[in-house]
């Protein structure tokens, strides 16, 4: 899919300009279709034909919306990933006690996993370095967003330790990794609508974590 059919860039631009609302709606449908296939087969095993079939279109029509399979993957994950980073940073920087902030982050992340299913799970199940290939800008962007999210969680935990609300024999970084991993690992088993609501899962995780961290 790297080589576009002749003139497709012009046709894509014209389609976008002539009917932006329809174009945007179809592009969003394409992203959802791609996310579903990526989730089921993984990035490397997914073909453009697989995505086109799920989209209900032919292979050539996909070029109206994207230039490559890789661009599709990046679009699938970027908005959701950045949204989670911004959420965590806003909670960290807002008012409230560390325990309440940590709970809010965990619930917010599970809500996001539910709302952005399967896009975020596609990102979590793939090897970012392998996916990035020679695209250093995308790799660095993903690494920076991951770093920022981890830092926001770490800052909240550190504030709780410094204030005497939290206590643990584990190093701060290990605690933060555990918090992030507890929710992120849900990509291996979570299915929207399969039983326990995402918000309840996030709250339950927070209860388990805070019971172990909070001083009594």
Secondary structure, 3 states (H helix, E strand, C coil): CCCCCCCHHHHHHHHHHHCHHHHHHHHHHHHHHHHHHHHHHCCCCCCHHHHHHHHCCCHHHHHHCCCCHHHHHHHHHHHHHHHHHHHHHHHHHCCCCHHHHHHHHHHHHHHHHHHCCCHHHHHHHCCHHHHHCCCHHHHHHHHHHHHHHHHHHHHHHHHHHHCCCECCCCCHHHHHHHHHHHHHHHHHCCCCCCCCCHHHHHHHHHHHHHHHHECC
